Amino acid sequence: MSTLVAFAIGEQYQPGNPFYMIGAHTDSPCLKVKPVSRSISGGCQTINVETYGGGLWYTWFDRDLGLAGRVLVREGSRLQHKLVKVDKPVLRIPMLAIHLQRNLYQEGFKPNFQDHLKPVLATVPKVTPKPPEAAATPTNGTSAASAAAPADVTGNH
């Protein structure tokens, strides 16, 4: 966090006279990824997050979410800070269908942030993917080039 303060002193100001200062800030509610972020729940890979700011958290359910922030990347023997922003929807916080929440109207929506506010990243595969060597050897008559994994997988999401 950082703060920038700027002001100008008028020509008529005398030391000892009062002056007025107005301050404000904007709170940007967000979900911060926890240091131990990966978890598996209900056959889905989820991300452990914590709330930051005074959010209206019920509005975050059933909505596509991107991902942005600062990460540490090892470059040789050094760690470098990099900014990351994924504009595509890669996460979603699912909400139980309203007809399965019979007490929602009487009690209101009261999510448990630790259990219910976990964005889903992907489903967990039921089978282990083949190693790259096996995947590169086609068995159906296609060429090895077409059987290889794409170089940029972000275009597939």
C-alpha contacts under 8 A as a table, 3 or more apart, distances in Angstrom:
res1	aa1	res2	aa2	distance
9	I	13	Y	6.75
10	G	13	Y	5.61
13	Y	17	N	7.07
14	Q	17	N	5.72
27	D	53	G	6.04
27	D	54	G	7.43
28	S	52	Y	7.89
28	S	53	G	6.29
29	P	51	T	7.44
29	P	52	Y	5.42
29	P	53	G	4.36
29	P	54	G	5.92
29	P	55	G	5.09
30	C	51	T	6.20
30	C	52	Y	5.33
30	C	53	G	6.74
30	C	55	G	7.38
31	L	49	V	5.79
31	L	50	E	5.54
31	L	51	T	4.81
31	L	52	Y	5.99
32	K	49	V	5.30
32	K	50	E	5.29
32	K	51	T	6.33
32	K	52	Y	6.73
33	V	37	S	6.14
33	V	47	I	7.07
33	V	48	N	6.11
33	V	49	V	4.42
33	V	50	E	6.54
34	K	37	S	5.04
34	K	48	N	5.71
34	K	49	V	5.17
34	K	50	E	6.59
36	V	48	N	7.17
37	S	47	I	5.16
37	S	48	N	4.56
37	S	49	V	6.98
38	R	45	Q	7.07
38	R	46	T	6.21
38	R	47	I	5.15
38	R	48	N	6.28
39	S	45	Q	5.88
39	S	46	T	5.31
39	S	47	I	6.15
39	S	48	N	6.80
40	I	43	G	6.53
40	I	44	C	5.56
40	I	45	Q	4.53
40	I	46	T	5.72
40	I	124	V	7.82
41	S	44	C	5.37
41	S	45	Q	6.47
41	S	46	T	6.72
43	G	123	T	5.98
43	G	124	V	5.47
44	C	120	V	6.52
44	C	121	L	7.37
44	C	122	A	5.74
44	C	123	T	4.16
44	C	124	V	5.24
45	Q	120	V	6.01
45	Q	121	L	5.60
45	Q	122	A	5.23
45	Q	123	T	5.76
45	Q	124	V	6.02
46	T	118	K	5.93
46	T	119	P	5.57
46	T	120	V	4.38
46	T	121	L	5.47
46	T	122	A	7.27
47	I	118	K	5.71
47	I	119	P	5.58
47	I	120	V	6.52
47	I	121	L	6.92
48	N	118	K	5.75
48	N	119	P	7.59
49	V	117	L	7.47
49	V	118	K	6.40
49	V	119	P	7.94
50	E	113	F	7.70
50	E	114	Q	7.78
51	T	55	G	7.86
51	T	113	F	7.87
52	Y	55	G	7.55
56	L	59	T	5.96
56	L	60	W	7.68
57	W	60	W	5.41
57	W	61	F	7.55
58	Y	61	F	5.84
58	Y	109	F	7.51
58	Y	111	P	7.80
59	T	63	R	7.95
60	W	63	R	5.92
60	W	93	I	6.99
61	F	92	R	7.40
61	F	93	I	5.03
61	F	94	P	5.81
61	F	95	M	5.83
61	F	117	L	8.00
62	D	92	R	6.32
62	D	93	I	5.60
62	D	94	P	5.08
62	D	95	M	5.97
63	R	92	R	5.89
63	R	93	I	6.77
63	R	94	P	7.98
64	D	89	P	5.16
64	D	90	V	7.17
64	D	91	L	6.10
64	D	92	R	5.13
64	D	93	I	7.89
65	L	88	K	7.80
65	L	89	P	5.06
65	L	90	V	6.19
65	L	91	L	4.95
65	L	92	R	5.73
66	G	85	K	7.73
66	G	86	V	5.59
66	G	87	D	5.41
66	G	88	K	5.70
66	G	89	P	4.84
66	G	90	V	5.64
66	G	91	L	6.31
67	L	84	V	7.73
67	L	85	K	5.88
67	L	86	V	5.12
67	L	87	D	7.04
67	L	90	V	7.35
67	L	91	L	7.79
68	A	83	L	7.54
68	A	84	V	5.25
68	A	85	K	4.14
68	A	86	V	6.05
69	G	83	L	5.77
69	G	84	V	5.37
69	G	85	K	6.58
70	R	81	H	6.49
70	R	82	K	5.59
70	R	83	L	4.55
70	R	84	V	6.02
71	V	81	H	5.76
71	V	82	K	5.40
71	V	83	L	6.43
71	V	84	V	7.12
72	L	79	L	6.01
72	L	80	Q	5.50
72	L	81	H	4.80
72	L	82	K	6.29
73	V	79	L	5.45
73	V	80	Q	5.23
73	V	81	H	6.43
73	V	82	K	6.96
74	R	77	S	6.75
74	R	78	R	5.68
74	R	79	L	4.47
74	R	80	Q	6.26
75	E	78	R	5.37
75	E	79	L	6.05
75	E	80	Q	6.76
86	V	89	P	7.77
86	V	90	V	7.91
88	K	157	H	7.62
89	P	92	R	7.79
90	V	121	L	6.31
90	V	157	H	7.40
91	L	119	P	5.55
91	L	120	V	5.41
91	L	121	L	5.00
92	R	119	P	5.01
92	R	120	V	5.27
92	R	121	L	7.08
93	I	116	H	7.89
93	I	117	L	6.41
93	I	118	K	6.10
93	I	119	P	4.39
93	I	120	V	5.98
94	P	119	P	7.48
94	P	120	V	7.51
96	L	100	L	6.67
96	L	101	Q	7.12
97	A	100	L	5.50
97	A	101	Q	6.94
98	I	101	Q	5.23
98	I	102	R	7.48
98	I	104	L	7.74
99	H	102	R	6.33
101	Q	104	L	5.53
102	R	105	Y	7.42
103	N	106	Q	5.38
103	N	107	E	5.89
103	N	108	G	7.51
104	L	107	E	5.44
104	L	108	G	4.85
104	L	109	F	5.85
105	Y	108	G	5.48
107	E	110	K	7.97
111	P	115	D	7.99
111	P	116	H	5.94
111	P	117	L	7.44
112	N	115	D	5.53
112	N	116	H	5.47
112	N	117	L	7.15
113	F	116	H	5.47
113	F	117	L	4.89
113	F	118	K	7.83
114	Q	117	L	6.25
114	Q	118	K	7.37
115	D	118	K	6.66
120	V	123	T	7.95
125	P	128	T	6.84
130	K	134	A	6.06
130	K	135	A	6.02
131	P	134	A	5.53
131	P	135	A	6.34
132	P	135	A	5.01
132	P	136	A	6.07
132	P	148	A	7.99
133	E	136	A	5.31
133	E	137	T	6.77
134	A	137	T	5.44
135	A	138	P	6.86
135	A	147	A	6.71
135	A	148	A	6.77
136	A	144	A	5.54
136	A	145	A	7.67
136	A	147	A	5.61
136	A	148	A	5.23
137	T	144	A	5.99
137	T	147	A	7.35
138	P	141	G	6.47
138	P	142	T	5.98
138	P	143	S	6.66
138	P	144	A	5.95
138	P	147	A	6.22
139	T	142	T	7.38
142	T	146	S	6.77
142	T	147	A	7.10
143	S	146	S	5.51
143	S	147	A	6.57
144	A	147	A	5.07
144	A	148	A	6.29
145	A	148	A	5.46
150	P	153	V	5.98
152	D	155	G	6.35
153	V	156	N	5.48
153	V	157	H	7.44
154	T	157	H	5.66
